[in-house]
Amino acid sequence: MDMRQLRYFVTVAEELSFRRAAEKLNISQPPLSQHVKSLEEEMGVQLLQRTRREVRLTPAGEAFLRETRILLDQMRTAVNAAVRAGNDDSGVLRVGVATSALFHLVSVIQRQVAAEFPGVTLSLVDMVSAEQVRAVSLGLLDAGIVHARPERAEVRRQLIHREPLVAVLPSRHPLAQKDGFQLSMLSEEPMVALHREHGPAIYDAIVACCHEAGFSPDIRHMARSPLTIFQMVRLGLGVSIAPASYATTGFAGVVFRELPQSAGQVCMEIIWSEKHATDLTRRVVGHVAKRMALDA
């Protein structure tokens, strides 16, 4: 039994005619009939009922047709995967992404990869930075986009992005439209922050920038995502400080106020594992790191 015999059987079963199947396969009818007969003899079961007027599938033939179609589809998938793997510029890269990177940075990276490696597909996974580091070090992810932290011994890393912080206020807050806004004006305000477990780098940046402005933040509420932060702010539970890219959401009911550069910033790194990286991963990561480092 070989793949050619299976393909011949499926064609006959779909056409229910040896003549039409032979024409479709571009072979003569006698060899086609012999291949199907040999398949039946090898299996020890009749797959087709033949008369001068028609060809019909037996119950065994119907069952075999279903499974054979699946097998042929799997074979085509395997062949396509091998072809892609043989092409140095094609493949799927599994990339972890810190949530904040989805607001701006990921779209930039996608454009860069598409322009330089049109055969590469990025499969993105929203994941906190610490989990990304573990996944990359174990080979479960090809690369990651994480918040910069000092402890990155398990992986290679490259700084690719810096962005300033902004204040987030309810749209009806007295300071939402005030001229000469300063961060120190929020010193008495209750604050909403991303939970440190979900974003330690952002949490630490918020605390640091408040200290730089001369006060300790009164963090009353914790959130697991940027959208949760915005909703809490909109409800009047407090104000917040966030990466500037969050402002691109256009979330109704909140206002984003720019802060001076001295207020601090958050940094993003691309990470990968030399132990598990394929040649394609190294070339894509290297390209992104080089392009993004020019702006970081």
N, C-alpha and C positions, 0 to 999 in steps of 0.2 A: 504494500500500500504506500503510495506517495502522494505529494500535494497535487500533482497533475491529475491523477485519478480522481481525487476529491473535487477538483475544480470541474472536471468533465461531468461527474455525477451531478453536481449542483446545477450546471447549465442545462443538462437534460431534464432534471426535475423541475426547473423553473419554466422551461419551454414546453415540457410534456410532448416533445417531438425530437426524435434522433436527427431528422433532416434539418430542422431549424437550428438545433443545437450545434450540429456539424458546421452549418453555414456561419453561425455566430463565432465559433471557435476557429474557423478557417482551416478545417481538416475534413477529410473524406468520412463518410458515414461508417463504413465497415470497421476501421480502427477504433472509432469512438465506441461502437457497440461492443467491441472486444474488450476495451479497457473497463467499461462498466460491468461486463460479465465477469471479468477477472476479479474485480473488486467484490462482487457478490460471492464468488467462489471462495475467495480468501476469508471473507467474513462468515461464510456458511449460512447466509440468510438472503432471501429475495427482497430486493429494494424496489424494483419496478415490475409492474404487470404489463406485458406487451401483447398487443393484438395487431392485426393488420390496420385497424382503424384508429387505435389510440394507445397512448402510454399513460399509465396511472401509477401513483405512488402506493406502495403497500403501507400498512401501519408502521412496519419497521423502517421503510423508506422515509416516511414523514418525520419520525423521530431522528433518524440519521441526518436528514436535511437540516433540521434545526441546529443540531450540534455542529455540523460541518460548516455551516455559515459562520457560527461563532469562531470556530477554529481558523477559518480563512481570514476573518477580520483580525484576529489576534496576530496571524502571520503577517498581514499587511502592516499592522501597527509596529511589529517587531522590525520589519524591513525599514519602515520610515524612520524609526528611532535610530537604527544603525546608520542610515544615510546621514541623518542630522548629526550624529556623533562623529561621523567621518568628516564632516564639514567643520573646520576649525572655528568658524564664526557663527555657528548655530547651536542652539540649545536653550534649556530652561534653567534660570538661576533662581534659587530660593532665597529671598532677601527679607530679613526682619526689619521692621520699621518702628521707631518710637512714634507715638501718636502725633506729637507736635510737628514731625517732619512731613506729615501728610498734608499740611496746610500750604506748603510752598516748595520745600526742598525736593520732595519726591517727583513732582512734575518736571523740575529742572533736570534731575538725574534721568528720568525716562526719556526726555528729548535727547540728551547726550548719548545715551545708549542706543536709541533708535537710529540716530544719525550715523554712528560709527559701527554699530553691530546690528544691522536690520534683521538678521536671523535669530537674534537673542530675544527671548521672552522673560520678563521679570515676574515671578510669582511672589506677591507681597504678603507678609504676615504682620499684622499689628501686634506688637509685643513690647513689653517693658524692657529697658536696656539690660538689666541684670540677666533676664531670661535669654535675651539674644546672645549675650556673651557665652552662656553655658551651651546654648544650641549650636553656635558656631564652633566652639571648641570641641564639641562631640561630632561634628560633621552633619548635624541635622539641618543646618542652614548653610548656604554658601557664603553669605555675607550679611552684615547688619548695619543699620543706620542708628546710632545710639547717641545719647547725651554724653559728653566728655566727662570722664571720671579718672582719677589717678590710678585705680587698681584695674589694670587690663593685662595682667601677666599671661593669661591663657591664649591671647589672640594678638595678631598684628593690628595696628590701627593708624589712621591718618586723619588729621583735622581737615574738615571739608567745608565748614560753615560756621559763621558767627552771626548772631542777630541780637538787637537791643531788646529791652523790656518796655512794656507799656502798662499804664494803669487802666483798670477796667472798672467802670462806675455805672450805676443805674442811670438811665437816660434822664431821669427827673432829679438826680442828685444836684444839690446847689453848686458843686464843683464841676459838673459835667461840661459846662460851657464857660467857666470862669477864665478870664484872661490872666496870663502870668501863672498858670498852674504849676505847682511844685509838689514833688512827692511828699515833702514834709507836711503838707496840708492834710495828709491822710493819717497822721500820727495818732489821732484819737478815734479813728474809724475801726469798727470790727472788720476782720478780713477773712476772705475765703481763699483757700490754697489747695493746690493739687496735693493729694496725700503723698507723703514722702516715700511710702512703699511703692507707689506707682511712678513717681518722678522725683527721685532724690536730688538730681542736679538742678531742676527747676525750683524745687522747694528751697534748697540751699541758696540759690541765686536770689530768691525773693527776700529771704532773711538778711542776706548780705547787703542787698541794695537798701533795705530799710535802715540797717545799722549805718550805712554810709550817709543816709539822709538824717541821721541823728536820733533814731527811735527804734524800739523793738516792736515788731508787728504783733498786733492782738489777733492772732489766728483763732477764730471761733468755730469755723466750719471747714471740713475736709471734703474733697471731691475726688472721684476716680477718673474723670475725663474733662477735657476743656468744655464740652457742652454742658456738663453738670455745673461747672464753675459759672458759666454765663447765666444759667437758669437761677442759681442761687443769688447771683448779683442782681438779676432782674427782679427777683422777689424782694429785694431790699435787705437780704440777710447780711450783706457786707460788701466791701469793695475787694478788688483783687489786683494782682500784678502777674503778667503773663508775657511770653515771647511775642514779639511784634507780629509774627506771621498769623497769630490767632485772629488778628483784626480782619483778615481776609474773609472770615466766615459771614460777616454782615449780620450777626445775630441781633434780632430785634429786641429793643428794650435796654440795650447797654451801649455805652460810649467808651471808646478807647482814646486815652490821652497819651501823647508822646512824652517820654522822659529823656533827660539829658544823657549823653553817652556815659557820663560818670556814674550813672545809676547802675551800670553793670550790663551783662549780656549772658546769653547761653550759647554754648558751643556744641557742635555735632561732629561726630567722627564716623568714618566708615571702617568696619572691622572685618577681618577674615582670618582664616587659619591656614598657615603654611602646610600643616600636616595633612589637611583634608582638601585643600584647594586644587581644582583642576587647572589645566593651562588656560582654559577659557575664563574661569573665575579670576585668575590672576590678571589676565589682559583687560577684562572689563573693569575690575576694581582699580587697576593701575590707571586706566584711562579716566575714570571718574575722579579718582584722587588727584590726578594731575590737573584736570580741568577745574575742579572745585577749589583746589588749593590756591589757585591764582586769585580767587575772590575772597578766600577765608581770612 
